[in-house]
Amino acid sequence: MQSTNVAIVGLGKIGSFFLQQLISRFNLGLNIICAVEPNDTEGKELAQKNGIAVVTIDDLISFEDDVHIIFNLTGLDSVQQEIRHKLDASCNFKTELLSDNVLKVVWSMLTDEPIPER
């Protein structure tokens, strides 16, 4: 089975939880290529401790279609639009930028807790 390469944008409460869950699933064919987090958060520290590159959105876009899925966990429409615009401008139509609705479904599969307020 081919690995799936993912990136996480936003390592606040939700992103940190997602990162922990993905790290625990490395053996299931998920590779975390990078994370985007400009602030000093526990999630950013966790990423760095696990050898995951912490980059900018522009750096993320430069990975081109080596990233299969992007989780935007910031909760910000402006970040979603920025990523979508930059993917389109780079002619990257293979990387999937997941919607907030998909995030809710994935979250519900990972935990019984409601998604924290952002």
Backbone as ProteinMPNN parsed JSONL, in Angstrom:
{"seq_chain_A": "MQSTNVAIVGLGKIGSFFLQQLISRFNLGLNIICAVEPNDTEGKELAQKNGIAVVTIDDLISFEDDVHIIFNLTGLDSVQQEIRHKLDASCNFKTELLSDNVLKVVWSMLTDEPIPER", "coords_chain_A": {"N_chain_A": [[0.846, -1.175, 0.0], [0.571, 2.189, -0.839], [1.987, 5.014, 0.791], [0.303, 7.757, 2.391], [0.759, 11.137, 2.156], [0.638, 13.782, 4.355], [-0.146, 17.133, 5.45], [-0.299, 19.467, 8.091], [-1.988, 22.355, 8.91], [-1.888, 24.724, 11.281], [-1.416, 24.373, 14.588], [-2.762, 24.517, 17.044], [-5.054, 23.847, 19.701], [-6.767, 21.937, 18.407], [-5.203, 21.167, 16.183], [-2.924, 20.191, 17.489], [-3.957, 17.945, 18.786], [-4.753, 16.452, 16.528], [-2.228, 16.074, 15.369], [-0.978, 14.453, 17.326], [-2.583, 12.176, 17.061], [-2.062, 11.426, 14.399], [0.687, 10.94, 14.499], [0.669, 8.681, 16.09], [-0.216, 6.902, 14.274], [1.661, 6.357, 12.357], [2.549, 3.874, 11.454], [0.493, 3.041, 9.887], [0.655, 3.889, 7.335], [0.613, 6.651, 7.03], [2.233, 9.623, 6.392], [3.599, 12.415, 7.83], [4.35, 15.189, 6.272], [4.887, 17.886, 6.716], [4.257, 20.709, 8.902], [2.391, 23.682, 9.507], [2.826, 26.404, 11.47], [2.94, 29.431, 12.908], [3.182, 30.368, 15.509], [4.428, 29.831, 18.886], [3.589, 26.876, 20.077], [2.313, 24.019, 21.901], [1.843, 21.994, 20.107], [3.503, 22.678, 17.951], [5.989, 22.338, 19.15], [5.827, 19.577, 19.645], [5.749, 18.613, 17.02], [8.314, 19.386, 16.1], [9.914, 17.892, 17.87], [9.414, 15.396, 16.902], [10.637, 15.36, 14.492], [9.331, 16.576, 12.389], [9.014, 18.84, 9.832], [8.522, 22.275, 10.358], [6.965, 24.71, 8.677], [6.355, 27.532, 6.419], [3.288, 28.668, 4.821], [3.857, 29.184, 2.132], [6.16, 27.59, 1.826], [4.978, 25.09, 2.208], [3.341, 24.949, -0.077], [5.325, 24.72, -1.965], [6.064, 22.068, -1.853], [4.561, 20.87, -3.684], [2.806, 18.328, -5.439], [3.703, 16.354, -3.723], [2.588, 16.39, -1.293], [-0.301, 14.929, -0.312], [-2.683, 15.381, 1.107], [-4.01, 18.172, 2.789], [-4.627, 19.311, 5.953], [-6.355, 21.906, 7.111], [-6.429, 23.277, 10.051], [-6.903, 25.572, 11.362], [-9.295, 26.878, 11.471], [-9.889, 29.159, 10.166], [-11.343, 30.894, 7.566], [-9.971, 32.604, 5.884], [-7.383, 31.569, 5.798], [-7.878, 29.108, 4.621], [-8.767, 29.977, 2.111], [-6.439, 31.286, 1.23], [-4.604, 29.148, 1.027], [-5.938, 27.559, -0.884], [-5.97, 29.336, -3.087], [-3.196, 29.598, -3.547], [-2.476, 26.952, -4.121], [-3.943, 26.603, -6.499], [-2.75, 28.615, -8.091], [-0.236, 27.547, -8.381], [-0.748, 25.506, -10.011], [-1.341, 23.068, -8.875], [-3.315, 20.547, -8.728], [-3.69, 18.174, -7.583], [-3.213, 17.87, -4.843], [-5.213, 17.572, -2.02], [-7.171, 19.824, -0.323], [-8.647, 19.74, 2.606], [-12.022, 20.222, 3.585], [-13.834, 22.011, 6.167], [-16.027, 20.495, 6.893], [-15.226, 17.871, 6.338], [-13.191, 17.672, 8.179], [-14.719, 17.645, 10.541], [-15.952, 15.148, 10.347], [-13.724, 13.407, 10.39], [-12.692, 14.099, 12.895], [-14.757, 13.149, 14.549], [-14.375, 10.459, 14.255], [-12.043, 10.05, 15.594], [-12.385, 10.735, 18.249], [-14.709, 10.955, 21.008], [-15.268, 13.377, 21.974], [-16.488, 16.76, 21.614], [-15.523, 19.045, 18.993], [-13.155, 21.418, 19.979], [-13.794, 24.898, 20.714], [-12.727, 27.381, 18.405]], "CA_chain_A": [[0.0, 0.0, 0.0], [1.331, 3.428, -0.909], [1.771, 5.924, 1.907], [-0.391, 9.019, 2.16], [1.523, 12.246, 2.716], [-0.261, 14.821, 4.845], [0.378, 18.341, 6.088], [-1.24, 20.071, 9.03], [-1.872, 23.803, 9.051], [-2.479, 25.112, 12.555], [-1.112, 23.432, 15.663], [-3.37, 24.922, 18.308], [-5.672, 22.72, 20.406], [-7.239, 20.92, 17.466], [-4.067, 20.686, 15.415], [-2.059, 19.393, 18.363], [-4.623, 16.646, 18.952], [-4.622, 15.753, 15.252], [-0.839, 15.677, 15.215], [-0.761, 13.289, 18.201], [-3.265, 11.028, 16.475], [-1.351, 11.006, 13.186], [1.971, 10.36, 14.917], [0.399, 7.331, 16.59], [-0.638, 6.08, 13.137], [2.73, 6.282, 11.36], [2.638, 2.52, 10.915], [-0.668, 2.785, 9.034], [0.883, 4.457, 6.012], [0.464, 8.102, 7.006], [3.48, 10.366, 6.575], [3.386, 13.848, 8.023], [5.419, 15.841, 5.524], [5.221, 19.143, 7.384], [3.188, 21.421, 9.605], [2.49, 25.139, 9.44], [2.418, 27.046, 12.718], [3.845, 30.552, 13.16], [3.281, 30.663, 16.94], [5.0, 28.801, 19.747], [2.517, 26.089, 20.691], [2.712, 22.658, 22.267], [1.825, 21.206, 18.88], [4.716, 22.987, 17.184], [7.075, 21.664, 19.863], [5.662, 18.146, 19.399], [6.173, 18.367, 15.635], [9.768, 19.494, 16.03], [10.491, 16.751, 18.597], [9.215, 14.198, 16.087], [11.334, 15.52, 13.224], [8.423, 17.072, 11.36], [9.374, 20.208, 9.455], [7.532, 23.329, 10.575], [7.242, 25.586, 7.539], [5.343, 28.535, 6.09], [2.339, 28.229, 3.787], [4.577, 29.182, 0.855], [6.987, 26.378, 1.806], [4.054, 23.977, 2.019], [2.946, 24.921, -1.487], [6.479, 24.305, -2.775], [6.146, 20.606, -1.871], [3.745, 20.495, -4.838], [1.902, 17.203, -5.197], [4.261, 15.409, -2.76], [1.619, 16.396, -0.199], [-1.568, 14.445, -0.844], [-3.813, 15.951, 1.846], [-3.727, 19.257, 3.722], [-5.629, 19.584, 6.979], [-6.326, 23.261, 7.65], [-7.073, 23.16, 11.357], [-6.928, 26.899, 11.98], [-10.67, 27.357, 11.584], [-9.967, 30.466, 9.507], [-11.659, 30.864, 6.136], [-8.935, 33.336, 5.147], [-6.263, 30.642, 5.591], [-8.372, 28.137, 3.635], [-8.761, 30.65, 0.809], [-5.044, 31.522, 0.849], [-4.024, 27.875, 0.585], [-6.595, 27.179, -2.146], [-5.473, 30.241, -4.13], [-1.795, 29.278, -3.846], [-2.472, 25.658, -4.815], [-4.414, 26.844, -7.866], [-1.748, 29.409, -8.805], [0.901, 26.675, -8.672], [-1.288, 24.439, -10.871], [-1.386, 21.825, -8.113], [-4.711, 20.123, -8.646], [-3.691, 16.832, -6.995], [-3.27, 17.95, -3.388], [-6.565, 17.835, -1.527], [-7.325, 20.69, 0.832], [-9.894, 19.253, 3.189], [-12.974, 21.212, 4.074], [-14.185, 21.941, 7.578], [-16.973, 19.393, 7.071], [-14.447, 16.635, 6.394], [-12.529, 17.719, 9.483], [-15.688, 17.229, 11.561], [-16.135, 13.7, 10.227], [-12.496, 12.769, 10.869], [-12.64, 14.332, 14.348], [-15.714, 12.261, 15.215], [-13.832, 9.104, 14.219], [-10.892, 9.995, 16.478], [-12.739, 10.975, 19.648], [-16.118, 11.205, 21.317], [-15.347, 14.763, 22.452], [-16.793, 17.74, 20.571], [-14.388, 19.871, 18.556], [-13.032, 22.627, 20.813], [-14.014, 26.191, 20.077], [-11.486, 27.954, 17.855]], "C_chain_A": [[0.891, 1.239, 0.0], [0.981, 4.325, 0.276], [1.009, 7.161, 1.455], [0.368, 10.108, 2.896], [0.577, 13.371, 3.096], [0.523, 15.997, 5.411], [-0.717, 18.882, 6.987], [-0.951, 21.562, 9.087], [-2.621, 24.187, 10.313], [-2.241, 24.052, 13.607], [-1.543, 23.981, 17.014], [-3.944, 23.694, 18.984], [-6.043, 21.589, 19.456], [-6.074, 20.321, 16.696], [-3.125, 19.831, 16.229], [-2.645, 18.0, 18.578], [-4.489, 15.818, 17.681], [-3.204, 15.238, 15.074], [-0.537, 14.449, 16.073], [-1.375, 12.036, 17.596], [-2.536, 10.514, 15.237], [-0.001, 10.382, 13.521], [1.757, 8.915, 15.389], [-0.014, 6.379, 15.468], [0.421, 6.015, 12.026], [2.765, 4.918, 10.687], [1.452, 2.163, 10.019], [-0.541, 3.449, 7.662], [0.63, 5.943, 5.9], [1.812, 8.747, 7.282], [3.135, 11.831, 6.744], [4.583, 14.548, 7.401], [5.865, 17.118, 6.232], [3.997, 19.662, 8.127], [3.459, 22.91, 9.452], [1.968, 25.688, 10.754], [3.396, 28.168, 13.026], [4.079, 30.828, 14.648], [3.967, 29.524, 17.694], [3.863, 28.102, 20.482], [3.074, 24.725, 21.088], [2.766, 21.768, 21.036], [3.064, 21.439, 18.028], [5.913, 22.284, 17.824], [7.027, 20.158, 19.617], [6.119, 17.792, 17.983], [7.691, 18.368, 15.536], [10.451, 18.321, 16.733], [10.396, 15.466, 17.793], [9.819, 14.335, 14.693], [10.462, 15.968, 12.074], [8.774, 18.532, 11.079], [8.214, 21.155, 9.741], [7.895, 24.445, 9.593], [6.182, 26.663, 7.405], [4.365, 27.954, 5.066], [3.03, 28.191, 2.428], [5.481, 27.956, 0.732], [6.123, 25.146, 1.555], [3.67, 23.845, 0.547], [4.091, 24.423, -2.355], [6.69, 22.792, -2.781], [5.363, 20.023, -3.046], [2.907, 19.279, -4.514], [2.552, 16.078, -4.387], [3.408, 15.361, -1.494], [0.273, 16.011, -0.806], [-2.771, 15.132, -0.204], [-3.306, 17.053, 2.773], [-4.919, 19.393, 4.662], [-5.428, 21.024, 7.432], [-7.128, 23.24, 8.94], [-7.114, 24.488, 12.088], [-8.343, 27.38, 12.245], [-10.886, 28.686, 10.885], [-10.24, 30.31, 8.012], [-10.573, 31.556, 5.319], [-7.722, 32.44, 4.868], [-6.652, 29.596, 4.549], [-8.315, 28.741, 2.236], [-7.334, 30.896, 0.324], [-4.404, 30.244, 0.314], [-4.616, 27.465, -0.762], [-6.068, 28.024, -3.295], [-4.045, 29.865, -4.529], [-1.658, 27.908, -4.51], [-2.877, 25.84, -6.276], [-3.367, 27.588, -8.689], [-0.53, 28.565, -9.177], [0.509, 25.51, -9.583], [-1.234, 23.067, -10.187], [-2.849, 21.465, -7.899], [-4.834, 18.716, -8.049], [-3.807, 16.863, -5.474], [-4.679, 18.321, -2.96], [-6.503, 18.697, -0.274], [-8.672, 20.359, 1.443], [-10.737, 20.382, 3.754], [-13.22, 21.014, 5.56], [-15.161, 20.796, 7.845], [-16.255, 18.049, 7.154], [-13.714, 16.551, 7.732], [-13.474, 17.218, 10.574], [-15.906, 15.72, 11.537], [-14.912, 12.97, 10.777], [-12.398, 12.908, 12.383], [-13.552, 13.342, 15.066], [-15.243, 10.812, 15.193], [-12.666, 8.939, 15.196], [-11.253, 10.09, 17.957], [-14.244, 11.161, 19.794], [-16.343, 12.635, 21.792], [-15.742, 15.696, 21.318], [-15.531, 18.521, 20.188], [-14.333, 21.103, 19.428], [-13.34, 23.884, 20.019], [-12.677, 26.726, 19.578], [-11.559, 29.429, 17.906]], "O_chain_A": [[1.856, 1.316, 0.761], [-0.171, 4.386, 0.707], [1.065, 7.556, 0.29], [0.594, 10.019, 4.103], [-0.192, 13.856, 2.266], [1.687, 15.873, 5.794], [-1.905, 18.771, 6.684], [0.19, 21.979, 9.286], [-3.835, 24.002, 10.409], [-2.797, 22.956, 13.532], [-0.8, 23.923, 17.994], [-3.385, 22.604, 18.859], [-5.678, 20.433, 19.672], [-5.97, 19.1, 16.57], [-2.581, 18.85, 15.722], [-1.924, 17.003, 18.556], [-4.157, 14.634, 17.735], [-3.002, 14.091, 14.674], [0.093, 13.504, 15.597], [-0.768, 10.966, 17.614], [-2.405, 9.305, 15.049], [0.407, 9.405, 12.893], [2.577, 8.039, 15.114], [-0.146, 5.176, 15.695], [0.11, 5.659, 10.889], [2.988, 4.824, 9.48], [1.424, 1.072, 9.448], [-1.52, 3.555, 6.923], [0.449, 6.457, 4.796], [2.456, 8.451, 8.289], [2.458, 12.419, 5.9], [5.69, 14.505, 7.937], [7.058, 17.399, 6.337], [2.886, 19.146, 8.003], [4.601, 23.339, 9.288], [0.811, 25.469, 11.114], [4.55, 27.908, 13.366], [5.075, 31.457, 15.007], [4.068, 28.402, 17.197], [3.255, 28.665, 21.392], [4.162, 24.334, 20.666], [3.626, 20.894, 20.929], [3.611, 20.5, 17.45], [6.747, 21.707, 17.128], [8.064, 19.53, 19.405], [6.797, 16.785, 17.779], [8.283, 17.458, 14.955], [11.459, 17.811, 16.244], [11.2, 14.552, 17.976], [9.544, 13.519, 13.813], [10.81, 15.765, 10.911], [8.821, 19.354, 11.994], [7.066, 20.865, 9.405], [8.971, 25.039, 9.665], [5.227, 26.706, 8.18], [4.595, 26.877, 4.517], [2.811, 27.261, 1.652], [5.565, 27.35, -0.337], [6.496, 24.265, 0.781], [3.678, 22.744, -0.003], [3.857, 23.773, -3.373], [7.423, 22.28, -3.628], [5.484, 18.839, -3.362], [2.344, 19.197, -3.423], [2.027, 14.965, -4.356], [3.493, 14.41, -0.716], [-0.228, 16.687, -1.704], [-3.757, 15.43, -0.878], [-2.296, 16.886, 3.457], [-6.059, 19.567, 4.23], [-4.425, 21.33, 8.076], [-8.358, 23.192, 8.919], [-7.335, 24.528, 13.299], [-8.569, 28.195, 13.14], [-11.959, 29.279, 11.001], [-9.47, 29.678, 7.289], [-10.285, 31.149, 4.194], [-7.105, 32.549, 3.809], [-5.843, 29.241, 3.692], [-7.869, 28.093, 1.29], [-7.048, 30.734, -0.862], [-3.745, 30.258, -0.726], [-3.886, 27.072, -1.673], [-5.753, 27.495, -4.361], [-3.723, 29.819, -5.716], [-0.803, 27.729, -5.377], [-2.236, 25.301, -7.179], [-3.118, 27.241, -9.843], [0.133, 28.839, -10.177], [1.327, 24.642, -9.885], [-1.099, 22.038, -10.85], [-3.524, 22.001, -7.02], [-5.921, 18.139, -8.007], [-4.429, 15.982, -4.881], [-5.265, 19.272, -3.477], [-5.858, 18.337, 0.71], [-9.716, 20.662, 0.866], [-10.23, 21.352, 4.317], [-12.863, 19.985, 6.135], [-15.121, 20.191, 8.917], [-16.633, 17.189, 7.949], [-13.631, 15.483, 8.337], [-13.062, 16.446, 11.44], [-16.029, 15.089, 12.587], [-15.051, 12.02, 11.547], [-12.06, 11.949, 13.077], [-13.162, 12.761, 16.079], [-15.67, 10.016, 16.029], [-12.335, 7.818, 15.583], [-10.524, 9.59, 18.815], [-14.949, 11.479, 18.836], [-17.484, 13.055, 21.989], [-15.37, 15.455, 20.169], [-14.594, 18.634, 20.979], [-15.347, 21.776, 19.609], [-13.167, 23.924, 18.801], [-11.64, 26.558, 20.221], [-10.619, 30.109, 17.493]]}, "name": "protein", "num_of_chains": 1, "seq": "MQSTNVAIVGLGKIGSFFLQQLISRFNLGLNIICAVEPNDTEGKELAQKNGIAVVTIDDLISFEDDVHIIFNLTGLDSVQQEIRHKLDASCNFKTELLSDNVLKVVWSMLTDEPIPER"}
